[in-house]
Amino acid sequence: MNPSEIYQRNQVTTARPEELTLMLYNGGIKFLQQAKAAIDKKDIAKAHSHITRVQDIVTELMVTLNMDYEISKTILPLYEYMKRRLIEANMAKDSEILNEIEGMFQELRTTWAQAMKQAKSV
């Protein structure tokens, strides 16, 4: 393992749950951007790989939702929609759908980061 991989692994294993969620949002955005770049280069295999990573991230976000909170009941259908659209984007290698999902990820990340800041100041 190279030093970068060790650092990333340590970041994940020592992160608090709310930080892990933020990392998932950041990862989703990163892989969406990589998928769009791969589509532009007509690298279908790489695009598929990156979109699949985003699907895995959405799945992780879904399974870690705490359904005891009312907001989770609102977010779950959004994640389900995102996952469905990612499958469509992967089948068609459609960057427009990826742009839509990236916008959702960015909005979720911004909202989550603000919630983390507010929780720290309480």
C-alpha atoms as one frame of an Amber mdcrd trajectory, in Angstrom:
protein
   0.000   0.000   0.000   1.320   3.440  -0.898   1.296   6.368   1.582  -1.771
   7.932  -0.082  -3.811   4.736   0.341  -2.708   4.441   3.989  -3.734   8.054
   4.620  -7.140   7.534   2.980  -7.756   4.324   4.937  -6.840   6.088   8.202
  -9.183   8.954   7.328 -12.088   6.551   6.880 -11.378   4.380   9.919 -11.021
   7.358  12.272 -13.891   9.470  10.893 -17.099  10.102  12.793 -20.329   8.932
  11.103 -21.247  12.442   9.968 -17.784  12.862   8.411 -18.188   9.533   6.583
 -21.438  10.776   5.054 -19.656  13.907   3.846 -16.882  11.714   2.374 -19.517
   9.656   0.540 -21.033  12.801  -0.978 -17.562  14.022  -2.014 -16.738  10.619
  -3.494 -19.990  10.567  -5.435 -19.220  13.948  -6.979 -15.651  12.910  -7.819
 -16.707   9.652  -9.515 -19.514  11.397 -11.420 -17.003  13.881 -12.820 -14.652
  11.039 -13.745 -17.520   9.147 -15.409 -18.439  12.195 -17.501 -14.801  12.620
 -18.561 -14.654   8.933 -19.535 -17.857   9.282 -21.579 -16.353  12.309 -23.363
 -13.283  10.190 -24.219 -15.537   7.312 -25.351 -13.959   5.078 -22.676 -17.059
   2.998 -21.996 -15.392   0.583 -19.547 -14.051   3.408 -17.361 -17.386   5.241
 -17.477 -19.153   2.055 -16.377 -16.670   1.565 -13.542 -17.077   5.130 -12.242
 -20.886   5.089 -12.497 -20.949   1.758 -10.657 -18.873   3.329  -7.862 -21.464
   6.115  -7.564 -24.245   3.505  -7.438 -22.373   1.775  -4.589 -22.089   5.109
  -2.766 -25.836   5.737  -3.111 -26.499   2.213  -1.820 -24.261   2.904   1.192
 -26.099   6.180   1.847 -29.409   4.275   1.682 -28.437   1.469   4.074 -26.940
   3.846   6.628 -30.047   6.041   6.854 -31.508   6.054  10.347 -35.213   5.565
   9.671 -36.072   6.736  13.216 -35.792  10.286  11.872 -38.566  11.784   9.749
 -36.060  13.370   7.344 -34.776   9.893   6.426 -38.233   8.996   5.129 -37.929
  11.979   2.768 -34.351  11.292   1.693 -34.768   7.563   0.973 -37.024   8.092
  -2.094 -34.513  10.683  -3.359 -31.678   8.156  -3.088 -33.858   5.539  -4.808
 -34.506   7.997  -7.641 -30.782   8.780  -7.909 -29.951   5.081  -8.085 -32.543
   4.474 -10.810 -31.214   7.424 -12.844 -27.631   6.183 -12.445 -28.640   2.823
 -13.900 -30.251   4.644 -16.850 -27.153   6.826 -17.285 -24.908   3.787 -17.208
 -26.949   1.937 -19.817 -27.045   4.949 -22.157 -23.690   6.499 -21.103 -25.659
   9.739 -20.735 -23.728  12.711 -19.313 -26.901  14.801 -18.962 -28.307  12.366
 -16.406 -24.938  12.388 -14.621 -25.106  16.203 -14.494 -28.530  15.937 -12.848
 -27.247  13.480 -10.242 -24.105  15.536  -9.625 -26.283  18.567  -8.897 -28.233
  16.517  -6.355 -25.004  15.277  -4.742 -23.672  18.843  -4.515 -26.883  20.088
  -2.927 -26.908  17.217  -0.431 -23.234  17.783   0.394 -23.761  21.514   0.972
 -26.801  20.894   3.170 -24.989  18.177   5.118 -21.904  20.358   5.671 -24.124
  23.189   6.957 -25.917  20.783   9.297 -22.556  19.571  10.629 -21.480  23.177
  11.319 -24.751  23.938  13.101 -24.520  20.770  15.194 -20.977  21.727  16.322
 -22.101  25.212  17.383 -25.006  23.933  19.516
